[in-house]
Amino acid sequence: MAVAVAAPNMAAVKEPAGTIPARRLTKEELLKSHQAYLEKQENDPHAQHEHAHARPVKQPILSEAYPPSTKSIRELEIIPLSELRVGEHHRGKAIVVKIASPPFIGAGAVSIVEDEFGNADRLAIYNQPDTSILSAVPEGCIVAVKEPFYRHNGSENDFMICVDHPSDVILLRFNDPIIPEPLRLGPLLQTADEWKNAGDRAFLERDFPTAVFCYSEALESSTDPSFHASIYSKRSGVNLILGRYDSAKADALKSLNSDSPSPHDWKAHYNAGRALYGLCKYSEAMTHLAKALELNPSNSSVQRDHERCAARLREEQTGEYDFSAMLASAQKSVHIDCGSFLSNTYVGTSPLHGRGLFAARDIKAGEIVFVEKATLMPNQYDPARSSAALYALTVRQLCENPSLSETLLDLWDGGYERSGKEGTIVDGVPVIDVYLVESIRIKNCFSAPRSTFEDTRPSWPSHRQARGLWAHASYMNHACVANTMRSFIGDVFISRATRDIKAGEELFQQYVPVRSLPDVRNKQFKDGWGFECACALCAGERRSSEAALARRKELLAAVEKLCNKKLPRKEILPESTIRPVEKLARQLEEAHEADVYDGLPRLTLIYPCNWLIGAYRGHKNHTKVIRYAKKVLRNFGFRVPEEDGGEWDPREIYSKSGNATLMTVHVVAALRRMAEAYEGLGQKEMAKRCIEAAKFGYMMVTGFENDLSNLDK
């Protein structure tokens, strides 16, 4: 669906809420202004391009939230357009109207409608999937709007029926008894064969929503079981194309002849298997694909999809992936064909925030915790559009595949007030609250680069990130000193252990990169998710005095100002530049209370220590490079000997450093610089160990084993 944000049309002239307008625009006036919009749309190639490829989205404003209707149209009182009141949601009421104009396509579909009494008004339908007829309702169709919201449209006497929740509007069949007599046209076609042929024509013209509509009418117009079987088969295939996997599966199974098996039954099992594959339900998919293969063993498509499904099941069961092949695939499509390996983990009750994710077995540092294919992730890496794209995709999928409601609506919503009927089927469609969807998106989405491996390159534009939902990963709570680290390849989320984890231990991740100052980062958590972090680092730093915190802020600001917030590259800096930074770094180190920071990271020291590594590297002062690289590791919480000499094994830092370490790509960089310095001092064995430790850390950062030279590109 669309990927751009459209602001709601705010009223320029207002009448008191709850009143019937003294005057509305006439049908002729409405059609005249509407025609002007249609002509502008038709004559604007840029607009046509946008509508075809980047249709804007009216993203909800949560402060304006209102619930969707949860009643059937049969339970509501049908009222004329003349009774609509400004700013009211008309609970317990509905309207039935005919579309009296072609739609103007923008953030929604705007049409002129009229009721049985000849009253006319504007109708704006938002948040419909592009695959639905309701996303651009043809002229002459009859729709019902449940509990309609009526508001100003921005100019005098101009109003609009605004449908935000996709389940609040229903496309009525032409012979539906709820349609008033003056609006009745009767069926456009008479026989089931005529509807079938119309569906076939629409299919050939690639008008798939219309094809589904026509096949549905054909089914309603016939009582012949054999005819039904063929139409269900056709509709199943079209629903597969549209991504309506729930419906495709249901239609495929209905096309089976239970009384006398047909030679074509393989197609029903094949379509059901493909639909379940589309829903990532690989075990169920395999049941049908195996049956299809049994009935039609020579069919190459069935063979291919059977093998593909078997590969997904192996991934789910073993957690073994060809990550390099996945990375290559991500260059063509961000939607990677793979299964989710989740058996190392389970959802349980967390002492922190209700639910959490826990280790089902002992997991060693560096091992895969889980691999999860995105529940939903659009291919949209423009930061200005990625949120709207994810919102639109979530609404679309909940409309088209209601079975996803069980997964998506179970996620935390930040305290949004629910009716309890979201996701239930009313009038043949699932009840969808777009404000609830947006609340869930805000609290659970992740930002993801096309691949974390590419994102670690200094030259890579790190701001180009998509947003997605990974339902399993969403159950993980935050800790600044987390025991897992996430990475991405396309729409695949890879979680690895950053230290040894015991069975039954809660798993944590960093929601966002951790800020060095505790008050700054906890304000971020409070504003974004409504909590204060209780991890070992944050709990420890709360014991630090206000005066000490202020002193560290002052010293860090002085270092950043002196260094212009940059790190040295290849330039050789004069000693007179280095010495003041080194002095400030010592003062900053002394500003950390020993009793507070014993065994904890000291994040305000990371930047000055990294700066000094670069400065002394330029001078080829290997001893000082090693000293400050060790300090970087210690300041991230890893156990490293204080003295400059002595034997130690950097490969052991991940498994022997306690529970308050913070893993980032800066750890990898420090180990590489340390290896380079040891090499310069002729300590080849230590250099080798540092490189091995860096490679191991880089595997955690990127998700799989990679060449460290990527960090220099």
C-alpha positions in Angstrom: 0.0 0.0 0.0 1.1 3.6 0.2 4.2 5.0 1.7 3.8 8.7 2.2 2.1 10.5 5.0 -0.9 12.8 4.3 -2.1 15.2 6.9 -5.8 15.3 7.6 -7.8 18.1 6.0 -8.4 20.6 8.8 -11.6 22.6 8.9 -11.3 26.3 7.9 -14.9 27.0 8.8 -16.6 25.3 11.7 -20.2 24.8 12.9 -21.0 23.7 16.4 -20.3 20.0 17.0 -23.5 17.9 17.1 -25.5 20.2 14.9 -27.1 19.5 11.5 -25.5 21.9 9.0 -27.8 24.8 8.0 -26.7 24.3 4.4 -24.8 21.7 2.6 -23.4 21.9 -1.0 -25.9 20.5 -3.5 -25.2 17.4 -5.5 -24.5 19.6 -8.6 -22.0 21.8 -6.6 -20.3 18.7 -5.2 -20.0 17.1 -8.6 -18.6 20.3 -10.1 -15.8 20.6 -7.5 -15.2 16.9 -7.6 -14.9 16.9 -11.4 -12.2 19.6 -11.1 -10.2 17.3 -8.8 -10.6 14.4 -11.3 -9.4 16.5 -14.2 -6.4 17.7 -12.2 -5.6 14.1 -11.3 -6.0 13.0 -14.9 -3.8 15.7 -16.3 -1.0 15.5 -13.7 1.5 12.8 -14.8 3.3 13.2 -11.4 0.1 12.6 -9.5 -0.7 9.5 -11.7 2.7 8.1 -11.0 2.3 8.7 -7.3 -1.1 7.1 -7.2 0.3 4.0 -9.0 3.5 3.6 -7.0 3.5 5.7 -3.8 0.0 6.4 -2.8 0.0 8.5 0.3 -1.4 7.3 3.6 -3.5 9.1 6.2 -1.6 8.0 9.3 -3.7 8.2 12.5 -3.2 10.9 15.1 -3.6 9.1 18.4 -5.0 12.1 20.2 -8.0 11.9 17.8 -8.7 8.2 18.3 -12.2 6.8 18.2 -13.2 3.1 18.1 -14.5 1.3 15.1 -18.0 0.0 14.9 -18.3 -3.5 16.3 -22.0 -4.0 15.3 -23.5 -5.7 12.2 -25.1 -3.4 9.7 -28.3 -5.4 10.4 -28.3 -4.1 14.0 -28.0 -0.4 13.1 -30.6 2.2 12.3 -30.3 3.3 8.6 -30.6 7.1 8.5 -30.6 9.6 5.6 -27.6 11.8 4.8 -29.7 14.8 5.9 -29.6 13.6 9.5 -25.8 13.6 9.8 -24.4 15.9 12.5 -21.1 17.7 12.4 -18.3 16.1 14.5 -20.5 13.1 15.5 -19.8 9.4 15.1 -23.5 8.5 15.0 -23.3 5.4 17.3 -26.1 2.9 16.6 -26.8 4.3 13.1 -25.6 3.7 9.6 -26.1 5.1 6.1 -26.6 3.2 2.8 -25.5 5.2 -0.3 -24.8 4.8 -4.0 -21.5 6.0 -5.4 -22.4 8.8 -7.8 -19.0 9.7 -9.2 -15.6 8.1 -10.1 -13.3 8.3 -7.1 -10.5 10.9 -6.6 -7.5 8.9 -5.4 -5.3 10.6 -2.8 -4.6 9.5 0.8 -8.0 7.8 0.4 -10.7 7.4 -2.2 -13.1 10.4 -2.2 -16.4 10.0 -4.0 -19.7 11.8 -4.2 -22.5 9.7 -2.8 -26.3 9.9 -2.7 -29.0 8.3 -0.6 -32.5 7.1 -1.4 -33.9 10.6 -0.9 -31.6 12.3 -3.3 -29.3 13.8 -0.6 -25.7 14.0 -1.6 -22.4 14.3 0.2 -18.7 13.5 0.1 -17.5 10.1 1.2 -13.8 9.6 2.0 -12.7 6.0 2.5 -9.2 5.6 4.0 -7.0 2.7 4.9 -8.4 0.2 2.4 -5.9 -2.3 0.8 -5.1 -1.5 -2.8 -6.4 -5.0 -3.6 -9.9 -4.1 -2.4 -12.6 -2.6 -4.6 -13.2 -0.2 -1.7 -9.9 1.4 -2.3 -11.4 3.0 -5.4 -15.1 2.2 -5.4 -16.6 2.3 -9.0 -19.5 4.5 -9.8 -22.8 2.8 -9.3 -21.8 0.6 -6.4 -23.8 0.6 -3.2 -21.9 0.8 0.2 -23.0 0.9 3.8 -21.1 3.0 6.3 -21.5 1.9 9.9 -21.7 4.5 12.7 -20.4 7.2 10.3 -18.1 10.1 11.3 -19.1 13.4 9.8 -16.8 16.4 9.7 -16.0 19.7 8.0 -14.0 19.4 4.8 -12.2 22.7 5.1 -14.5 25.2 3.3 -17.9 26.7 3.9 -20.9 24.4 3.7 -18.6 21.6 2.6 -18.6 18.4 4.7 -17.4 14.8 4.5 -18.2 11.4 5.7 -14.8 10.1 6.9 -14.2 6.4 7.1 -10.9 5.8 8.9 -11.5 2.2 10.1 -11.6 -0.1 7.0 -14.2 -2.4 8.7 -16.7 0.5 9.0 -17.6 0.4 5.3 -19.1 -2.5 3.4 -19.5 -3.1 -0.3 -23.1 -4.4 -0.6 -24.2 -7.0 -3.1 -26.6 -5.6 -5.6 -29.5 -7.7 -4.4 -28.9 -7.2 -0.6 -32.3 -6.6 1.0 -30.9 -3.8 3.1 -30.6 -1.6 0.0 -33.5 0.8 -0.2 -35.8 0.4 -3.3 -34.8 3.7 -5.0 -31.2 2.7 -5.0 -31.8 -0.9 -6.3 -30.4 -1.6 -9.8 -30.9 -5.3 -9.6 -28.0 -7.6 -10.6 -25.9 -6.4 -13.5 -25.7 -9.9 -14.8 -28.3 -12.6 -14.6 -26.7 -16.1 -14.6 -23.8 -17.8 -12.8 -22.1 -18.4 -16.1 -22.3 -14.7 -17.0 -20.6 -13.8 -13.7 -18.0 -16.5 -14.2 -17.2 -15.1 -17.7 -17.0 -11.6 -16.3 -14.6 -12.8 -13.6 -12.5 -14.5 -16.3 -12.4 -11.3 -18.3 -11.4 -9.3 -15.3 -8.6 -11.8 -14.6 -7.2 -11.6 -18.1 -7.3 -7.8 -17.7 -5.4 -8.2 -14.4 -8.2 -6.5 -12.5 -8.0 -9.1 -9.7 -10.3 -7.4 -7.1 -13.1 -7.3 -9.7 -12.4 -10.9 -10.6 -12.9 -12.0 -7.0 -16.1 -10.0 -6.8 -17.5 -11.6 -10.0 -16.5 -15.1 -8.9 -18.2 -14.5 -5.6 -21.4 -13.4 -7.4 -21.2 -16.5 -9.6 -21.1 -18.7 -6.4 -24.2 -16.9 -5.1 -26.0 -17.4 -8.4 -25.6 -21.2 -8.6 -26.4 -24.3 -6.6 -24.4 -26.8 -8.7 -21.6 -28.3 -6.5 -19.4 -29.1 -9.5 -19.7 -25.5 -10.7 -18.9 -24.3 -7.2 -15.7 -26.4 -7.1 -14.4 -24.8 -10.3 -15.2 -21.3 -9.2 -13.6 -21.8 -5.7 -10.5 -23.0 -7.5 -10.4 -19.9 -9.7 -11.0 -17.6 -6.8 -8.4 -19.4 -4.8 -5.8 -18.7 -7.5 -6.8 -15.0 -7.7 -6.6 -14.6 -3.9 -3.1 -16.1 -4.0 -2.1 -13.4 -6.5 -3.6 -10.7 -4.2 -1.9 -12.1 -1.1 -5.2 -13.0 0.5 -3.8 -16.2 1.9 -6.5 -16.9 4.4 -9.2 -16.7 1.7 -7.0 -18.6 -0.8 -6.6 -21.5 1.6 -10.3 -21.6 2.4 -11.3 -21.5 -1.3 -8.8 -24.2 -2.2 -10.2 -26.6 0.4 -13.8 -25.8 -0.6 -12.9 -26.8 -4.2 -12.2 -30.3 -3.1 -14.9 -32.8 -3.9 -15.4 -34.7 -0.7 -17.8 -37.2 -2.3 -15.8 -38.3 -5.2 -12.1 -37.3 -5.5 -11.3 -35.5 -8.7 -8.1 -35.6 -10.9 -7.9 -31.9 -10.2 -7.7 -32.3 -6.4 -3.9 -31.9 -6.5 -4.5 -28.3 -7.5 -6.6 -27.7 -4.4 -3.9 -29.1 -2.1 -1.3 -27.2 -4.1 -3.1 -23.8 -3.7 -3.8 -24.5 0.0 -0.1 -25.3 0.5 1.0 -22.2 -1.2 -1.4 -20.1 0.8 -0.1 -21.6 4.1 3.4 -21.0 2.9 2.6 -17.4 2.3 1.4 -17.3 6.0 4.7 -18.9 7.0 2.9 -21.9 8.4 5.3 -24.3 6.9 4.3 -27.5 8.7 0.7 -27.1 7.6 1.8 -26.2 4.1 3.9 -29.3 3.9 0.8 -31.5 4.6 -1.0 -30.1 1.5 2.1 -29.9 -0.7 3.0 -33.5 0.1 -0.6 -34.5 -0.9 -0.3 -32.5 -4.1 3.0 -34.2 -4.9 1.4 -37.6 -4.3 -1.4 -36.8 -6.7 0.7 -35.2 -9.3 4.3 -36.3 -8.8 5.6 -35.1 -12.2 4.5 -31.5 -11.8 7.7 -29.4 -11.6 6.0 -26.5 -9.8 4.7 -28.8 -7.1 8.1 -30.5 -6.8 9.8 -27.1 -6.5 7.5 -25.8 -3.8 7.6 -29.0 -1.9 11.4 -28.8 -1.8 11.2 -25.1 -0.8 8.9 -25.9 2.1 11.1 -28.7 3.3 14.0 -26.3 3.4 12.0 -23.9 5.6 11.1 -26.7 8.0 14.8 -27.6 8.3 15.7 -24.0 9.2 12.9 -23.9 11.8 14.1 -27.2 13.4 17.9 -26.8 13.2 18.6 -23.0 13.1 21.1 -23.7 10.3 21.1 -21.0 7.6 23.1 -20.0 4.6 23.6 -16.4 5.7 25.9 -15.5 2.8 23.2 -16.6 0.3 20.6 -14.7 2.3 22.8 -11.6 2.1 23.1 -12.0 -1.7 19.3 -12.4 -1.9 18.8 -9.2 0.1 20.4 -7.2 -2.7 17.5 -8.2 -5.0 14.7 -8.4 -2.5 14.5 -7.5 1.2 12.0 -10.3 1.7 14.1 -13.3 2.4 12.7 -16.8 1.8 13.4 -18.5 5.1 11.9 -20.0 8.2 12.0 -18.8 11.8 14.1 -20.6 14.3 12.5 -19.9 17.7 12.8 -23.1 19.8 15.7 -21.8 21.9 13.2 -19.3 23.5 9.8 -19.1 25.0 7.5 -16.2 26.1 7.0 -16.1 29.9 6.1 -13.8 32.8 8.7 -11.1 33.4 9.3 -9.5 36.8 9.9 -6.2 34.9 7.2 -5.5 32.3 4.6 -8.2 32.3 5.8 -10.6 29.6 9.3 -11.3 28.4 11.4 -13.8 26.3 13.4 -16.5 28.1 16.1 -19.0 27.2 14.7 -22.5 26.8 18.2 -24.0 27.2 21.8 -23.0 28.0 23.1 -20.7 25.2 26.8 -20.0 24.8 28.2 -16.5 24.0 28.0 -16.0 20.2 25.4 -18.7 19.6 22.1 -18.0 17.8 19.3 -17.2 20.3 16.7 -17.0 17.6 16.2 -16.1 13.9 12.9 -14.6 13.0 11.5 -13.7 9.6 9.5 -10.4 9.8 5.8 -10.7 10.5 5.6 -7.5 8.4 8.2 -5.3 6.8 7.7 -3.1 3.7 10.6 -2.5 1.3 10.8 1.2 2.2 14.1 2.6 3.3 13.2 6.3 3.1 13.1 7.5 6.8 10.3 10.0 6.0 8.0 7.2 4.6 9.0 4.0 6.4 6.7 4.5 9.4 3.7 5.2 7.2 4.6 2.2 5.0 4.6 -0.2 7.9 1.4 1.2 9.3 -0.3 0.8 5.9 1.1 -2.7 5.4 -0.2 -3.8 8.9 -3.7 -2.5 8.2 -3.7 -4.2 4.8 -2.6 -7.5 6.2 -5.1 -7.5 9.0 -7.8 -6.8 6.4 -6.7 -9.5 4.0 -5.4 -12.2 6.4 -7.5 -12.0 9.6 -5.6 -14.9 11.0 -2.7 -12.5 11.7 -4.8 -10.8 14.3 -4.0 -13.4 16.8 -0.3 -12.6 16.5 -0.3 -8.8 15.9 -3.1 -7.8 18.3 -1.4 -9.7 21.1 1.5 -7.2 21.1 1.8 -4.4 23.7 -0.2 -1.3 22.7 1.0 1.2 25.3 -2.2 1.1 27.3 -4.6 1.8 24.4 -8.2 1.2 25.4 -9.6 -1.8 23.5 -13.2 -3.0 22.9 -12.1 -6.7 23.0 -13.7 -7.3 19.6 -10.8 -6.2 17.4 -10.0 -8.9 14.9 -13.4 -10.6 15.2 -15.4 -11.1 11.9 -18.5 -8.8 11.6 -20.4 -8.6 8.3 -17.8 -10.8 6.7 -14.8 -8.6 7.5 -12.5 -8.3 10.5 -13.0 -5.4 12.9 -9.9 -3.2 12.6 -9.1 -0.3 14.8 -6.5 1.8 12.9 -5.6 3.7 16.1 -4.8 0.5 17.9 -2.7 -0.6 14.9 -0.7 2.6 15.1 -0.3 2.2 18.9 1.1 -1.3 18.4 3.3 -0.2 15.6 4.8 2.6 17.6 5.6 0.4 20.6 6.9 -2.7 18.8 8.5 -1.8 15.5 12.3 -2.1 14.8 14.4 0.0 12.5 16.4 -2.2 10.2 19.2 -1.6 7.7 19.1 -3.7 4.5 21.9 -5.6 6.2 23.8 -4.9 9.4 26.9 -6.1 7.7 26.7 -3.3 5.1 25.6 -0.9 7.9 29.0 -1.3 9.7 30.9 0.2 6.7 32.0 3.8 7.5 30.7 4.9 4.1 27.3 3.3 4.4 24.3 5.7 4.8 23.1 4.4 8.2 20.0 6.7 8.2 18.4 4.6 5.4 16.5 2.1 7.5 13.2 0.3 7.0 10.8 -0.3 9.8 9.3 -3.7 10.5 7.4 -5.8 13.1 8.9 -9.1 14.4 6.3 -10.4 16.8 8.5 -12.9 18.7 11.3 -10.4 19.1 8.8 -7.8 20.4 8.4 -9.8 23.6 12.0 -9.1 24.6 12.4 -6.4 27.3 15.2 -3.8 27.2 18.4 -3.7 29.1 21.3 -1.3 28.4 23.7 -4.2 29.3 21.7 -6.7 27.3 22.6 -10.4 27.0 21.7 -10.5 23.2 22.5 -8.5 20.2 20.4 -8.2 17.1 21.3 -7.9 13.4 19.4 -7.9 10.1 19.6 -9.4 6.7 16.7 -8.0 4.7 13.5 -8.8 6.7 15.3 -11.4 8.8 16.1 -10.7 12.5 19.1 -12.5 13.9 19.6 -12.6 17.7 22.9 -13.9 19.2 24.0 -14.2 22.8 26.7 -11.7 23.8 27.6 -13.8 26.9 26.8 -17.2 28.3 23.0 -17.5 29.1 21.5 -20.1 31.4 18.2 -21.9 30.7 15.3 -20.0 32.2 17.2 -16.7 32.2 15.3 -13.7 30.7 16.6 -12.4 27.4 17.2 -8.7 26.9 18.0 -6.5 24.0 18.8 -2.8 23.5 15.7 -1.1 22.1 17.9 1.8 20.8 21.7 2.5 20.9 22.5 3.3 24.5 23.4 6.9 25.4 26.3 7.5 27.6 24.5 9.7 30.1 22.0 7.9 32.3 19.5 10.8 32.6 19.5 11.3 28.8 18.9 7.6 28.0 16.3 7.0 30.6 14.3 10.1 29.4 14.4 8.4 26.0 13.0 5.2 27.4 10.3 7.0 29.5 9.2 9.1 26.5 9.2 6.3 24.0 8.0 3.3 26.0 6.9 4.5 29.4 9.5 2.8 31.6 12.8 3.5 33.4 15.5 1.0 32.7 16.2 -1.3 35.7 19.3 -3.0 34.2 22.5 -3.4 36.3 24.1 -0.3 34.8 21.1 2.0 35.2 20.4 0.7 38.7 24.0 1.2 39.7 24.2 4.7 38.2 21.2 5.8 40.2 23.4 5.5 43.2 25.7 8.1 41.8 25.4 11.6 43.2 23.9 14.5 41.2 27.2 16.4 41.6 29.2 13.5 40.1 26.7 13.2 37.2 27.0 17.0 36.6 30.8 16.7 36.7 30.9 13.9 34.2 28.6 15.8 31.9 30.8 18.9 32.1 34.0 16.9 31.4 32.4 14.9 28.5 31.2 18.2 26.9 34.7 19.6 27.3 36.2 16.6 25.5 33.7 16.7 22.7 34.2 20.4 22.2 38.0 20.0 22.2 37.8 17.2 19.7 34.9 18.7 17.6 33.0 15.4 18.2 35.2 13.6 15.6 37.7 10.8 15.8 41.2 11.1 14.3 41.6 9.4 10.9 45.1 9.1 9.4 46.3 12.5 10.3 49.2 12.9 12.8 48.1 15.1 15.6 50.6 17.2 17.6 51.3 16.2 21.2 50.0 19.6 22.3 46.6 18.6 21.0 46.7 15.1 22.5 47.8 16.0 26.0 44.7 18.1 27.0 42.4 15.3 25.8 44.4 12.8 27.8 44.2 15.1 30.9 40.4 15.4 30.5 40.1 11.7 30.1 41.9 11.1 33.4 39.7 13.6 35.2 36.6 12.0 33.7 37.8 8.6 34.8 38.3 9.9 38.4 34.8 11.4 38.3 33.4 7.8 38.3 32.9 6.7 41.9 34.7 3.4 42.6 31.9 2.0 44.7 29.3 2.7 42.1 31.1 1.7 38.9 32.9 -1.5 40.2 32.1 -4.0 37.5 29.9 -1.6 35.5 30.5 0.0 32.1 31.6 3.7 32.2 30.1 4.9 28.9 31.2 8.6 29.1 34.8 7.4 28.8 34.2 5.6 25.5 34.6 8.6 23.2 37.8 10.1 24.7 39.4 6.6 24.8 38.5 5.9 21.2 39.9 9.4 20.3 43.1 8.7 22.0 43.5 5.3 20.3 43.3 7.1 16.9 45.6 9.9 18.0 48.3 7.5 19.3 47.9 5.2 16.3 48.9 8.1 14.1 52.1 8.3 16.1 52.6 4.5 16.0 52.7 4.6 19.8 51.7 0.9 20.1 51.9 0.8 23.9 49.4 3.6 24.3 47.1 2.2 21.6 46.9 -1.0 23.6 46.4 0.9 26.9 43.4 2.8 25.6 42.0 -0.1 23.6 42.0 -2.0 26.9 40.3 0.9 28.5 37.6 0.8 25.8 36.9 -2.8 26.6 36.9 -2.2 30.4 34.6 0.8 29.9 32.1 -1.5 28.1 32.2 -3.7 31.1 34.6 -6.5 29.9 37.2 -7.9 32.3 40.6 -6.9 31.1 43.8 -6.7 33.2 44.6 -3.2 34.4 48.4 -3.5 33.9 49.9 -2.9 30.4 52.0 -6.1 30.4 51.1 -9.6 31.4 49.5 -12.5 29.5 45.7 -12.5 29.0 43.4 -13.9 26.4 41.1 -11.4 24.7 39.1 -14.4 23.2 37.7 -15.0 26.7 36.2 -11.6 27.3 32.7 -12.6 26.0 32.3 -15.6 28.3 34.2 -14.5 31.4 33.2 -10.9 32.0 30.1 -11.1 34.1 26.6 -9.9 33.4 27.1 -6.2 32.9 28.8 -5.9 29.5 27.7 -3.8 26.6 28.5 -5.2 23.1 28.9 -2.8 20.1 30.9 -2.6 17.0 33.3 -0.3 18.9 34.4 -3.4 20.9 35.4 -5.0 17.6 37.2 -1.9 16.4 39.2 -1.7 19.7 40.3 -5.3 19.3 41.4 -4.7 15.8 43.5 -1.7 16.8 44.9 -3.7 19.7 45.9 -6.5 17.3 47.6 -4.0 15.0 49.5 -2.6 18.0 50.6 -6.0 19.3 51.8 -6.8 15.7 53.8 -3.6 15.8 55.4 -4.7 19.0 56.3 -8.1 17.6 53.7 -9.9 19.9 52.3 -12.0 17.1 50.4 -14.5 19.3 48.5 -11.7 21.1 47.8 -10.0 17.8 46.3 -13.3 16.5 44.1 -13.7 19.6 42.9 -10.1 19.3 41.9 -10.7 15.7 40.1 -13.9 16.6 38.2 -12.1 19.4 37.4 -9.3 16.9 36.1 -11.7 14.3 33.9 -13.4 17.0 32.6 -10.1 18.1 31.9 -9.0 14.5 29.8 -12.2 14.1 27.6 -11.0 16.9 27.4 -7.5 15.4 26.5 -8.6 11.9 24.7 -11.9 12.6 27.2 -14.2 10.9 30.9 -14.6 10.2 32.2 -11.8 8.1 35.5 -10.2 6.9 36.7 -7.5 9.3 38.0 -5.5 6.3 34.4 -4.4 5.7 35.0 -1.9 8.6 37.5 0.0 6.5 35.3 0.4 3.4 
